[in-house]
């Protein structure tokens, strides 16, 4: 009987804090959620206006940190009304 190897995709989570032009938070969230790797977006109080959660599949040819970096630089920072970002890449995660 042949043996098959099951390859399980591994995902990297990252959190991006965004400063947004006041009054445009919902518009920015709508645009963020059009990006496939953005799985959540929240309006948050405090120094930052929006929190985006990225779940990016790790790839063999590109480290996941670099994939997240490119996503933020090439897509998220180009969304209209975003003034600044702060990206945190998770090194270890555990969920309930």
Phi and psi in radians as a Rosetta constraint file:
Dihedral C 1 N 2 CA 2 C 2 CIRCULARHARMONIC -1.191 0.35
Dihedral N 2 CA 2 C 2 N 3 CIRCULARHARMONIC 2.549 0.35
Dihedral C 2 N 3 CA 3 C 3 CIRCULARHARMONIC -1.802 0.35
Dihedral N 3 CA 3 C 3 N 4 CIRCULARHARMONIC 2.403 0.35
Dihedral C 3 N 4 CA 4 C 4 CIRCULARHARMONIC -2.025 0.35
Dihedral N 4 CA 4 C 4 N 5 CIRCULARHARMONIC 2.466 0.35
Dihedral C 4 N 5 CA 5 C 5 CIRCULARHARMONIC -1.694 0.35
Dihedral N 5 CA 5 C 5 N 6 CIRCULARHARMONIC 2.249 0.35
Dihedral C 5 N 6 CA 6 C 6 CIRCULARHARMONIC -1.665 0.35
Dihedral N 6 CA 6 C 6 N 7 CIRCULARHARMONIC 2.167 0.35
Dihedral C 6 N 7 CA 7 C 7 CIRCULARHARMONIC -1.751 0.35
Dihedral N 7 CA 7 C 7 N 8 CIRCULARHARMONIC 2.093 0.35
Dihedral C 7 N 8 CA 8 C 8 CIRCULARHARMONIC -1.753 0.35
Dihedral N 8 CA 8 C 8 N 9 CIRCULARHARMONIC 2.163 0.35
Dihedral C 8 N 9 CA 9 C 9 CIRCULARHARMONIC -1.138 0.35
Dihedral N 9 CA 9 C 9 N 10 CIRCULARHARMONIC 2.489 0.35
Dihedral C 9 N 10 CA 10 C 10 CIRCULARHARMONIC -1.977 0.35
Dihedral N 10 CA 10 C 10 N 11 CIRCULARHARMONIC 2.326 0.35
Dihedral C 10 N 11 CA 11 C 11 CIRCULARHARMONIC -1.971 0.35
Dihedral N 11 CA 11 C 11 N 12 CIRCULARHARMONIC 2.532 0.35
Dihedral C 11 N 12 CA 12 C 12 CIRCULARHARMONIC -1.841 0.35
Dihedral N 12 CA 12 C 12 N 13 CIRCULARHARMONIC 2.278 0.35
Dihedral C 12 N 13 CA 13 C 13 CIRCULARHARMONIC -1.740 0.35
Dihedral N 13 CA 13 C 13 N 14 CIRCULARHARMONIC 2.510 0.35
Dihedral C 13 N 14 CA 14 C 14 CIRCULARHARMONIC -2.482 0.35
Dihedral N 14 CA 14 C 14 N 15 CIRCULARHARMONIC 2.711 0.35
Dihedral C 14 N 15 CA 15 C 15 CIRCULARHARMONIC -2.185 0.35
Dihedral N 15 CA 15 C 15 N 16 CIRCULARHARMONIC 2.248 0.35
Dihedral C 15 N 16 CA 16 C 16 CIRCULARHARMONIC -2.080 0.35
Dihedral N 16 CA 16 C 16 N 17 CIRCULARHARMONIC 2.085 0.35
Dihedral C 16 N 17 CA 17 C 17 CIRCULARHARMONIC -1.577 0.35
Dihedral N 17 CA 17 C 17 N 18 CIRCULARHARMONIC 2.399 0.35
Dihedral C 17 N 18 CA 18 C 18 CIRCULARHARMONIC -2.249 0.35
Dihedral N 18 CA 18 C 18 N 19 CIRCULARHARMONIC 2.395 0.35
Dihedral C 18 N 19 CA 19 C 19 CIRCULARHARMONIC -1.675 0.35
Dihedral N 19 CA 19 C 19 N 20 CIRCULARHARMONIC 2.276 0.35
Dihedral C 19 N 20 CA 20 C 20 CIRCULARHARMONIC -2.192 0.35
Dihedral N 20 CA 20 C 20 N 21 CIRCULARHARMONIC 2.537 0.35
Dihedral C 20 N 21 CA 21 C 21 CIRCULARHARMONIC -0.984 0.35
Dihedral N 21 CA 21 C 21 N 22 CIRCULARHARMONIC 2.218 0.35
Dihedral C 21 N 22 CA 22 C 22 CIRCULARHARMONIC -0.887 0.35
Dihedral N 22 CA 22 C 22 N 23 CIRCULARHARMONIC 2.384 0.35
Dihedral C 22 N 23 CA 23 C 23 CIRCULARHARMONIC 1.586 0.35
Dihedral N 23 CA 23 C 23 N 24 CIRCULARHARMONIC -0.083 0.35
Dihedral C 23 N 24 CA 24 C 24 CIRCULARHARMONIC -1.990 0.35
Dihedral N 24 CA 24 C 24 N 25 CIRCULARHARMONIC 0.259 0.35
Dihedral C 24 N 25 CA 25 C 25 CIRCULARHARMONIC -1.058 0.35
Dihedral N 25 CA 25 C 25 N 26 CIRCULARHARMONIC -0.827 0.35
Dihedral C 25 N 26 CA 26 C 26 CIRCULARHARMONIC -1.151 0.35
Dihedral N 26 CA 26 C 26 N 27 CIRCULARHARMONIC -0.662 0.35
Dihedral C 26 N 27 CA 27 C 27 CIRCULARHARMONIC -1.097 0.35
Dihedral N 27 CA 27 C 27 N 28 CIRCULARHARMONIC -0.763 0.35
Dihedral C 27 N 28 CA 28 C 28 CIRCULARHARMONIC -1.110 0.35
Dihedral N 28 CA 28 C 28 N 29 CIRCULARHARMONIC -0.766 0.35
Dihedral C 28 N 29 CA 29 C 29 CIRCULARHARMONIC -1.051 0.35
Dihedral N 29 CA 29 C 29 N 30 CIRCULARHARMONIC -0.756 0.35
Dihedral C 29 N 30 CA 30 C 30 CIRCULARHARMONIC -1.023 0.35
Dihedral N 30 CA 30 C 30 N 31 CIRCULARHARMONIC -0.726 0.35
Dihedral C 30 N 31 CA 31 C 31 CIRCULARHARMONIC -1.249 0.35
Dihedral N 31 CA 31 C 31 N 32 CIRCULARHARMONIC -0.638 0.35
Dihedral C 31 N 32 CA 32 C 32 CIRCULARHARMONIC -1.056 0.35
Dihedral N 32 CA 32 C 32 N 33 CIRCULARHARMONIC -0.758 0.35
Dihedral C 32 N 33 CA 33 C 33 CIRCULARHARMONIC -1.243 0.35
Dihedral N 33 CA 33 C 33 N 34 CIRCULARHARMONIC -0.133 0.35
Dihedral C 33 N 34 CA 34 C 34 CIRCULARHARMONIC -1.377 0.35
Dihedral N 34 CA 34 C 34 N 35 CIRCULARHARMONIC -0.264 0.35
Dihedral C 34 N 35 CA 35 C 35 CIRCULARHARMONIC -1.492 0.35
Dihedral N 35 CA 35 C 35 N 36 CIRCULARHARMONIC 2.105 0.35
Dihedral C 35 N 36 CA 36 C 36 CIRCULARHARMONIC -0.944 0.35
Dihedral N 36 CA 36 C 36 N 37 CIRCULARHARMONIC -0.668 0.35
Dihedral C 36 N 37 CA 37 C 37 CIRCULARHARMONIC -1.349 0.35
Dihedral N 37 CA 37 C 37 N 38 CIRCULARHARMONIC -0.202 0.35
Dihedral C 37 N 38 CA 38 C 38 CIRCULARHARMONIC -1.482 0.35
Dihedral N 38 CA 38 C 38 N 39 CIRCULARHARMONIC 1.967 0.35
Dihedral C 38 N 39 CA 39 C 39 CIRCULARHARMONIC -1.762 0.35
Dihedral N 39 CA 39 C 39 N 40 CIRCULARHARMONIC -0.305 0.35
Dihedral C 39 N 40 CA 40 C 40 CIRCULARHARMONIC -2.614 0.35
Dihedral N 40 CA 40 C 40 N 41 CIRCULARHARMONIC 2.684 0.35
Dihedral C 40 N 41 CA 41 C 41 CIRCULARHARMONIC -2.607 0.35
Dihedral N 41 CA 41 C 41 N 42 CIRCULARHARMONIC 2.370 0.35
Dihedral C 41 N 42 CA 42 C 42 CIRCULARHARMONIC -2.361 0.35
Dihedral N 42 CA 42 C 42 N 43 CIRCULARHARMONIC 2.433 0.35
Dihedral C 42 N 43 CA 43 C 43 CIRCULARHARMONIC -1.422 0.35
Dihedral N 43 CA 43 C 43 N 44 CIRCULARHARMONIC 2.254 0.35
Dihedral C 43 N 44 CA 44 C 44 CIRCULARHARMONIC -2.239 0.35
Dihedral N 44 CA 44 C 44 N 45 CIRCULARHARMONIC 2.568 0.35
Dihedral C 44 N 45 CA 45 C 45 CIRCULARHARMONIC -1.415 0.35
Dihedral N 45 CA 45 C 45 N 46 CIRCULARHARMONIC 2.781 0.35
Dihedral C 45 N 46 CA 46 C 46 CIRCULARHARMONIC 2.014 0.35
Dihedral N 46 CA 46 C 46 N 47 CIRCULARHARMONIC -2.672 0.35
Dihedral C 46 N 47 CA 47 C 47 CIRCULARHARMONIC -1.195 0.35
Dihedral N 47 CA 47 C 47 N 48 CIRCULARHARMONIC -0.429 0.35
Dihedral C 47 N 48 CA 48 C 48 CIRCULARHARMONIC -1.965 0.35
Dihedral N 48 CA 48 C 48 N 49 CIRCULARHARMONIC 2.753 0.35
Dihedral C 48 N 49 CA 49 C 49 CIRCULARHARMONIC -1.816 0.35
Dihedral N 49 CA 49 C 49 N 50 CIRCULARHARMONIC -0.603 0.35
Dihedral C 49 N 50 CA 50 C 50 CIRCULARHARMONIC -2.373 0.35
Dihedral N 50 CA 50 C 50 N 51 CIRCULARHARMONIC 2.481 0.35
Dihedral C 50 N 51 CA 51 C 51 CIRCULARHARMONIC -2.036 0.35
Dihedral N 51 CA 51 C 51 N 52 CIRCULARHARMONIC 2.140 0.35
Dihedral C 51 N 52 CA 52 C 52 CIRCULARHARMONIC -1.910 0.35
Dihedral N 52 CA 52 C 52 N 53 CIRCULARHARMONIC 2.410 0.35
Dihedral C 52 N 53 CA 53 C 53 CIRCULARHARMONIC -1.896 0.35
Dihedral N 53 CA 53 C 53 N 54 CIRCULARHARMONIC 2.190 0.35
Dihedral C 53 N 54 CA 54 C 54 CIRCULARHARMONIC -1.898 0.35
Dihedral N 54 CA 54 C 54 N 55 CIRCULARHARMONIC 2.368 0.35
Dihedral C 54 N 55 CA 55 C 55 CIRCULARHARMONIC -2.177 0.35
Dihedral N 55 CA 55 C 55 N 56 CIRCULARHARMONIC 1.858 0.35
Dihedral C 55 N 56 CA 56 C 56 CIRCULARHARMONIC -2.029 0.35
Dihedral N 56 CA 56 C 56 N 57 CIRCULARHARMONIC 2.226 0.35
Dihedral C 56 N 57 CA 57 C 57 CIRCULARHARMONIC -1.230 0.35
Dihedral N 57 CA 57 C 57 N 58 CIRCULARHARMONIC 2.306 0.35
Dihedral C 57 N 58 CA 58 C 58 CIRCULARHARMONIC -1.189 0.35
Dihedral N 58 CA 58 C 58 N 59 CIRCULARHARMONIC 2.467 0.35
Dihedral C 58 N 59 CA 59 C 59 CIRCULARHARMONIC -2.100 0.35
Dihedral N 59 CA 59 C 59 N 60 CIRCULARHARMONIC 2.721 0.35
Dihedral C 59 N 60 CA 60 C 60 CIRCULARHARMONIC -1.217 0.35
Dihedral N 60 CA 60 C 60 N 61 CIRCULARHARMONIC -0.707 0.35
Dihedral C 60 N 61 CA 61 C 61 CIRCULARHARMONIC -1.485 0.35
Dihedral N 61 CA 61 C 61 N 62 CIRCULARHARMONIC -0.330 0.35
Dihedral C 61 N 62 CA 62 C 62 CIRCULARHARMONIC -2.352 0.35
Dihedral N 62 CA 62 C 62 N 63 CIRCULARHARMONIC 2.164 0.35
Dihedral C 62 N 63 CA 63 C 63 CIRCULARHARMONIC -1.002 0.35
Dihedral N 63 CA 63 C 63 N 64 CIRCULARHARMONIC 2.525 0.35
Dihedral C 63 N 64 CA 64 C 64 CIRCULARHARMONIC -1.087 0.35
Dihedral N 64 CA 64 C 64 N 65 CIRCULARHARMONIC -0.586 0.35
Dihedral C 64 N 65 CA 65 C 65 CIRCULARHARMONIC -1.064 0.35
Dihedral N 65 CA 65 C 65 N 66 CIRCULARHARMONIC -0.703 0.35
Dihedral C 65 N 66 CA 66 C 66 CIRCULARHARMONIC -1.195 0.35
Dihedral N 66 CA 66 C 66 N 67 CIRCULARHARMONIC -0.643 0.35
Dihedral C 66 N 67 CA 67 C 67 CIRCULARHARMONIC -1.102 0.35
Dihedral N 67 CA 67 C 67 N 68 CIRCULARHARMONIC -0.746 0.35
Dihedral C 67 N 68 CA 68 C 68 CIRCULARHARMONIC -1.113 0.35
Dihedral N 68 CA 68 C 68 N 69 CIRCULARHARMONIC -0.786 0.35
Dihedral C 68 N 69 CA 69 C 69 CIRCULARHARMONIC -0.987 0.35
Dihedral N 69 CA 69 C 69 N 70 CIRCULARHARMONIC -0.825 0.35
Dihedral C 69 N 70 CA 70 C 70 CIRCULARHARMONIC -1.126 0.35
Dihedral N 70 CA 70 C 70 N 71 CIRCULARHARMONIC -0.673 0.35
Dihedral C 70 N 71 CA 71 C 71 CIRCULARHARMONIC -1.067 0.35
Dihedral N 71 CA 71 C 71 N 72 CIRCULARHARMONIC -0.791 0.35
Dihedral C 71 N 72 CA 72 C 72 CIRCULARHARMONIC -1.165 0.35
Dihedral N 72 CA 72 C 72 N 73 CIRCULARHARMONIC -0.830 0.35
Dihedral C 72 N 73 CA 73 C 73 CIRCULARHARMONIC -1.212 0.35
Dihedral N 73 CA 73 C 73 N 74 CIRCULARHARMONIC -0.735 0.35
Dihedral C 73 N 74 CA 74 C 74 CIRCULARHARMONIC -1.547 0.35
Dihedral N 74 CA 74 C 74 N 75 CIRCULARHARMONIC -0.409 0.35
Dihedral C 74 N 75 CA 75 C 75 CIRCULARHARMONIC -2.108 0.35
Dihedral N 75 CA 75 C 75 N 76 CIRCULARHARMONIC -0.981 0.35
Dihedral C 75 N 76 CA 76 C 76 CIRCULARHARMONIC -1.150 0.35
Dihedral N 76 CA 76 C 76 N 77 CIRCULARHARMONIC -0.840 0.35
Dihedral C 76 N 77 CA 77 C 77 CIRCULARHARMONIC -1.177 0.35
Dihedral N 77 CA 77 C 77 N 78 CIRCULARHARMONIC -0.243 0.35
Dihedral C 77 N 78 CA 78 C 78 CIRCULARHARMONIC -1.573 0.35
Dihedral N 78 CA 78 C 78 N 79 CIRCULARHARMONIC -0.064 0.35
Dihedral C 78 N 79 CA 79 C 79 CIRCULARHARMONIC -1.223 0.35
Dihedral N 79 CA 79 C 79 N 80 CIRCULARHARMONIC 2.329 0.35
Dihedral C 79 N 80 CA 80 C 80 CIRCULARHARMONIC -1.030 0.35
Dihedral N 80 CA 80 C 80 N 81 CIRCULARHARMONIC 2.458 0.35
Dihedral C 80 N 81 CA 81 C 81 CIRCULARHARMONIC 1.438 0.35
Dihedral N 81 CA 81 C 81 N 82 CIRCULARHARMONIC 0.047 0.35
Dihedral C 81 N 82 CA 82 C 82 CIRCULARHARMONIC -1.561 0.35
Dihedral N 82 CA 82 C 82 N 83 CIRCULARHARMONIC 2.199 0.35
Dihedral C 82 N 83 CA 83 C 83 CIRCULARHARMONIC -1.709 0.35
Dihedral N 83 CA 83 C 83 N 84 CIRCULARHARMONIC -0.555 0.35
Dihedral C 83 N 84 CA 84 C 84 CIRCULARHARMONIC -2.811 0.35
Dihedral N 84 CA 84 C 84 N 85 CIRCULARHARMONIC 2.731 0.35
Dihedral C 84 N 85 CA 85 C 85 CIRCULARHARMONIC -2.399 0.35
Dihedral N 85 CA 85 C 85 N 86 CIRCULARHARMONIC 2.751 0.35
Dihedral C 85 N 86 CA 86 C 86 CIRCULARHARMONIC -2.454 0.35
Dihedral N 86 CA 86 C 86 N 87 CIRCULARHARMONIC 2.021 0.35
Dihedral C 86 N 87 CA 87 C 87 CIRCULARHARMONIC -1.851 0.35
Dihedral N 87 CA 87 C 87 N 88 CIRCULARHARMONIC 2.334 0.35
Dihedral C 87 N 88 CA 88 C 88 CIRCULARHARMONIC -2.149 0.35
Dihedral N 88 CA 88 C 88 N 89 CIRCULARHARMONIC 2.084 0.35
Dihedral C 88 N 89 CA 89 C 89 CIRCULARHARMONIC -1.730 0.35
Dihedral N 89 CA 89 C 89 N 90 CIRCULARHARMONIC 2.213 0.35
Dihedral C 89 N 90 CA 90 C 90 CIRCULARHARMONIC -1.268 0.35
Dihedral N 90 CA 90 C 90 N 91 CIRCULARHARMONIC 2.343 0.35
Dihedral C 90 N 91 CA 91 C 91 CIRCULARHARMONIC -1.714 0.35
Dihedral N 91 CA 91 C 91 N 92 CIRCULARHARMONIC -0.409 0.35
Dihedral C 91 N 92 CA 92 C 92 CIRCULARHARMONIC -2.650 0.35
Dihedral N 92 CA 92 C 92 N 93 CIRCULARHARMONIC 2.354 0.35
Dihedral C 92 N 93 CA 93 C 93 CIRCULARHARMONIC -2.326 0.35
Dihedral N 93 CA 93 C 93 N 94 CIRCULARHARMONIC 2.628 0.35
Dihedral C 93 N 94 CA 94 C 94 CIRCULARHARMONIC -2.557 0.35
Dihedral N 94 CA 94 C 94 N 95 CIRCULARHARMONIC 2.342 0.35
Dihedral C 94 N 95 CA 95 C 95 CIRCULARHARMONIC -2.139 0.35
Dihedral N 95 CA 95 C 95 N 96 CIRCULARHARMONIC 2.709 0.35
